[in-house]
Amino acid sequence: MALAATVDTTSITAEPPAAAPDDPTKTPPRALIDGTEPGFRDLGEADFQNVNGKPDTWAWTGNAVACTGDPVSVIRSVKPYTNFELVCEWRHLRDAGNSGIFLWSPIESMDRLKGPGLPEGIEVQVLDLGYKAAYEKGGNKANWFTCHGDVFPVGASTMKPFAPMAPNKRRSFPTQETTRDTGEWNHYYIRAINGEVRLWVNGVEVSGGNQCSPATGYLALESEGSPIDFRGLRIRELP
């Protein structure tokens, strides 16, 4: 889904995402980047390779890909990236779906995945809105994650998260709740530069962090138990 308005990325300041304004007439920071700007290119099947999934876990059509969710696994980019912008849309096809986009994932963590599992790196969470309720049905406390675009390090990777944060201070929680429901398309704009990650969900900047380590590595799309579609995958590499 192309978003009509665009902004120059040089106008995006290096400040943490703003909290929700008290004045309802004011709007939070927005970046309506849809990948049609100069320098963006499509990411398709030739740009990714299977790591530890089945041959039929992912099915590509141009720069769109459908994932079955089985097994828990990833596909990774064929090349590493350092500074870049990534745009895509995603939709969960089942209530309580779970997925994610990994940034700066080290190749060593990919090579260790001989069976089901996920790599290290900085994860941009992709959760269905029903995930929290499903998690709490078993008597679990869902205070350590949200369904609106958490950003956090996985494994040995590290990041200084922007506020607000999860109780363990490792996750950046979103300042706005803008994720749409099961079956609806959501738009992600991710800006990763000089060890800093920022996420915009449906046009609104919500979360991120800096001082990421490593700050170069592979992109990965996550299969984690439920079907999900991605489309409009486009990247713009930065100096």
Backbone torsions as a table, in degrees:
resi	resn	phi	psi	omega
1	MET	NA	113.2	179.6
2	ALA	-74.9	135.8	177.4
3	LEU	-97.5	134.3	-166.4
4	ALA	-66.8	-45.6	-174.2
5	ALA	-91.7	151.8	176.6
6	THR	-133.4	161.3	174.7
7	VAL	-131.6	153.6	174.5
8	ASP	-73.2	128.9	-177.0
9	THR	-65.5	-19.2	178.1
10	THR	-69.0	-14.3	179.9
11	SER	-87.4	-4.2	-179.7
12	ILE	-81.3	119.4	-175.1
13	THR	-80.5	160.2	-179.0
14	ALA	-90.8	49.0	177.6
15	GLU	-113.8	151.6	176.0
16	PRO	-59.7	156.4	178.9
17	PRO	-54.9	138.7	-178.6
18	ALA	-74.3	146.0	176.0
19	ALA	-71.1	163.3	179.4
20	ALA	-59.0	130.1	-178.1
21	PRO	-70.2	145.8	176.4
22	ASP	-69.9	-33.8	-179.9
23	ASP	-83.3	112.5	-176.6
24	PRO	-65.0	-13.2	179.0
25	THR	-81.1	-12.4	179.4
26	LYS	-94.7	146.6	-179.0
27	THR	-111.7	148.7	177.6
28	PRO	-72.3	169.1	179.7
29	PRO	-57.3	136.6	-179.3
30	ARG	-128.9	148.0	174.9
31	ALA	-139.5	96.5	-176.2
32	LEU	-87.6	62.3	178.0
33	ILE	-89.7	123.0	-176.5
34	ASP	-118.2	7.1	177.0
35	GLY	88.9	0.9	176.8
36	THR	-91.0	-3.9	180.0
37	GLU	-70.0	158.0	-179.6
38	PRO	-56.3	139.1	176.0
39	GLY	98.1	-16.7	178.2
40	PHE	-79.3	147.4	174.6
41	ARG	-137.6	155.9	178.6
42	ASP	-67.5	147.3	167.1
43	LEU	-110.9	124.1	-178.7
44	GLY	-132.6	-163.1	-174.9
45	GLU	-57.5	-36.9	-178.5
46	ALA	-68.8	-15.2	-178.4
47	ASP	-93.0	-4.2	-177.6
48	PHE	-130.1	157.6	173.7
49	GLN	-139.6	150.1	180.0
50	ASN	-67.8	139.4	176.5
51	VAL	-105.0	-60.0	-175.5
52	ASN	-145.4	26.2	177.2
53	GLY	-99.9	-176.3	175.3
54	LYS	-86.3	162.1	178.1
55	PRO	-58.7	-28.6	-177.3
56	ASP	-104.2	12.5	179.6
57	THR	-65.5	-36.9	-178.2
58	TRP	-122.6	136.8	178.2
59	ALA	-129.9	118.3	-174.3
60	TRP	-95.4	145.9	167.2
61	THR	-140.6	99.6	-176.0
62	GLY	64.7	-126.3	177.7
63	ASN	-101.2	29.5	174.5
64	ALA	-121.5	146.6	-178.3
65	VAL	-144.4	136.9	177.6
66	ALA	-106.8	134.8	-177.9
67	CYS	-118.4	134.5	179.4
68	THR	-78.6	-23.4	-176.3
69	GLY	90.2	-1.9	-176.9
70	ASP	-127.3	125.0	-1.4
71	PRO	-88.4	-177.3	170.9
72	VAL	-65.0	116.3	-170.1
73	SER	-170.7	-178.3	177.1
74	VAL	-141.6	158.7	159.9
75	ILE	-110.8	147.5	-177.8
76	ARG	-123.2	159.7	175.6
77	SER	-66.9	150.2	-179.7
78	VAL	-76.3	-15.5	179.1
79	LYS	-131.3	153.5	175.9
80	PRO	-80.3	157.2	177.7
81	TYR	-129.5	149.2	178.1
82	THR	-114.2	-71.4	178.3
83	ASN	-109.5	127.1	-174.3
84	PHE	-165.5	166.1	168.7
85	GLU	-121.0	139.0	-178.9
86	LEU	-128.9	133.1	174.1
87	VAL	-124.9	148.1	174.8
88	CYS	-166.4	165.5	169.1
89	GLU	-118.1	151.1	178.1
90	TRP	-145.1	154.2	173.4
91	ARG	-148.1	134.5	172.9
92	HIS	-81.8	141.1	-178.6
93	LEU	-101.9	-1.3	180.0
94	ARG	-141.3	142.8	178.0
95	ASP	-56.3	140.3	176.1
96	ALA	69.6	26.0	179.1
97	GLY	-68.3	154.5	-177.0
98	ASN	-134.5	133.7	175.4
99	SER	-160.5	-173.0	179.6
100	GLY	-175.3	166.9	175.0
101	ILE	-121.5	121.8	179.0
102	PHE	-95.2	136.1	176.0
103	LEU	-115.6	148.2	173.5
104	TRP	52.0	42.5	179.3
105	SER	-81.4	127.6	-179.2
106	PRO	-72.2	142.6	-177.3
107	ILE	-61.9	-30.7	-179.5
108	GLU	-61.6	-37.8	-179.5
109	SER	-72.0	-28.9	175.0
110	MET	-68.7	-44.0	-176.7
111	ASP	-64.7	-23.5	-179.9
112	ARG	-78.9	-10.9	-176.4
113	LEU	-83.8	90.7	179.8
114	LYS	-94.6	-14.3	177.2
115	GLY	-140.7	-162.0	178.1
116	PRO	-56.8	140.9	179.4
117	GLY	156.5	175.7	-176.6
118	LEU	-127.1	154.0	-177.4
119	PRO	-85.5	-179.4	170.4
120	GLU	-85.5	173.7	-180.0
121	GLY	134.3	-170.6	174.6
122	ILE	-98.4	119.9	-177.8
123	GLU	-99.6	132.2	168.9
124	VAL	-100.1	110.4	-172.0
125	GLN	-68.9	142.6	176.9
126	VAL	-129.4	87.9	-176.3
127	LEU	-112.8	142.3	171.4
128	ASP	-73.5	150.2	-178.4
129	LEU	-62.0	-23.6	-179.6
130	GLY	-81.1	-3.3	-175.4
131	TYR	-65.3	-39.2	-178.2
132	LYS	-61.8	-47.9	-179.4
133	ALA	-62.5	-40.4	179.4
134	ALA	-65.1	-38.7	179.7
135	TYR	-66.4	-38.4	-177.2
136	GLU	-76.8	-16.5	179.9
137	LYS	-60.3	-29.9	179.9
138	GLY	-86.7	12.2	-179.3
139	GLY	84.1	10.1	179.9
140	ASN	-82.1	153.4	178.9
141	LYS	-96.4	119.8	-175.8
142	ALA	-97.1	52.1	-179.2
143	ASN	-100.9	-1.1	-175.3
144	TRP	-104.3	2.6	177.4
145	PHE	-150.7	165.7	171.9
146	THR	-130.5	174.0	177.9
147	CYS	-107.9	24.3	-171.6
148	HIS	-126.7	22.4	173.4
149	GLY	108.1	52.6	173.8
150	ASP	-68.5	150.1	173.3
151	VAL	-128.1	130.8	-174.1
152	PHE	-160.4	157.3	176.8
153	PRO	-84.2	148.6	179.2
154	VAL	-119.1	136.4	178.6
155	GLY	66.5	-132.3	-177.0
156	ALA	-80.2	-8.6	176.9
157	SER	-65.8	150.8	-178.1
158	THR	-131.3	155.7	179.7
159	MET	-160.3	143.2	171.3
160	LYS	-94.2	104.6	-173.3
161	PRO	-74.0	147.1	170.8
162	PHE	-74.2	149.5	175.2
163	ALA	-74.5	153.4	-3.5
164	PRO	-73.2	157.9	-175.3
165	MET	-123.3	160.3	173.0
166	ALA	-65.8	162.0	179.6
167	PRO	-54.1	-32.7	-179.4
168	ASN	-84.1	1.9	176.0
169	LYS	66.0	16.5	179.8
170	ARG	-102.0	-24.7	-178.7
171	ARG	-102.7	140.3	167.4
172	SER	-89.2	117.9	176.2
173	PHE	-85.6	151.1	179.6
174	PRO	-71.9	145.7	176.4
175	THR	-83.6	-16.1	179.2
176	GLN	-133.8	150.9	176.2
177	GLU	-106.9	98.7	-173.0
178	THR	-122.4	2.3	-179.2
179	THR	-68.0	139.2	179.1
180	ARG	-93.1	165.9	-168.8
181	ASP	-78.9	174.4	179.8
182	THR	-48.6	131.6	178.0
183	GLY	86.5	-10.9	178.8
184	GLU	-96.8	146.9	179.6
185	TRP	-78.5	135.2	174.2
186	ASN	-115.6	144.6	-178.5
187	HIS	-108.7	127.3	175.0
188	TYR	-113.1	133.1	167.6
189	TYR	-121.0	119.0	-177.5
190	ILE	-116.2	129.5	176.9
191	ARG	-117.9	118.1	-177.0
192	ALA	-124.8	109.8	-175.4
193	ILE	-150.6	133.1	177.1
194	ASN	52.0	42.8	177.1
195	GLY	76.8	12.3	178.9
196	GLU	-119.0	135.5	179.0
197	VAL	-118.6	134.7	175.4
198	ARG	-132.5	139.3	-178.5
199	LEU	-122.0	131.5	170.7
200	TRP	-112.5	126.7	178.3
201	VAL	-109.7	118.3	-178.4
202	ASN	51.8	42.9	174.3
203	GLY	90.2	-6.5	-175.6
204	VAL	-113.2	127.8	176.7
205	GLU	-69.7	126.5	-173.0
206	VAL	-126.4	-30.4	-170.9
207	SER	-160.0	173.0	178.1
208	GLY	158.2	-166.6	-179.9
209	GLY	-174.4	167.8	178.1
210	ASN	-132.7	-173.5	-176.4
211	GLN	55.6	36.9	179.9
212	CYS	-71.9	141.5	175.6
213	SER	-143.2	124.5	-2.6
214	PRO	-72.4	163.0	179.5
215	ALA	-115.6	25.7	171.4
216	THR	-152.1	151.7	-178.3
217	GLY	155.5	-160.1	-171.8
218	TYR	-98.9	149.9	168.8
219	LEU	-84.0	149.2	175.6
220	ALA	-146.8	142.1	173.3
221	LEU	-105.4	137.4	-169.5
222	GLU	-103.3	133.2	169.1
223	SER	-105.4	121.3	-176.8
224	GLU	-144.3	60.3	165.9
225	GLY	95.4	-7.9	-180.0
226	SER	-149.6	153.2	-176.1
227	PRO	-70.9	140.9	179.1
228	ILE	-147.7	146.1	175.4
229	ASP	-111.9	139.7	168.5
230	PHE	-119.1	145.9	174.5
231	ARG	-149.3	165.3	177.8
232	GLY	63.6	31.4	178.5
233	LEU	-69.4	116.9	-179.4
234	ARG	-141.9	146.7	-177.6
235	ILE	-132.9	147.1	172.5
236	ARG	-128.9	113.5	178.9
237	GLU	-78.0	140.9	-176.8
238	LEU	-116.2	158.5	178.9
239	PRO	-61.9	NA	NA
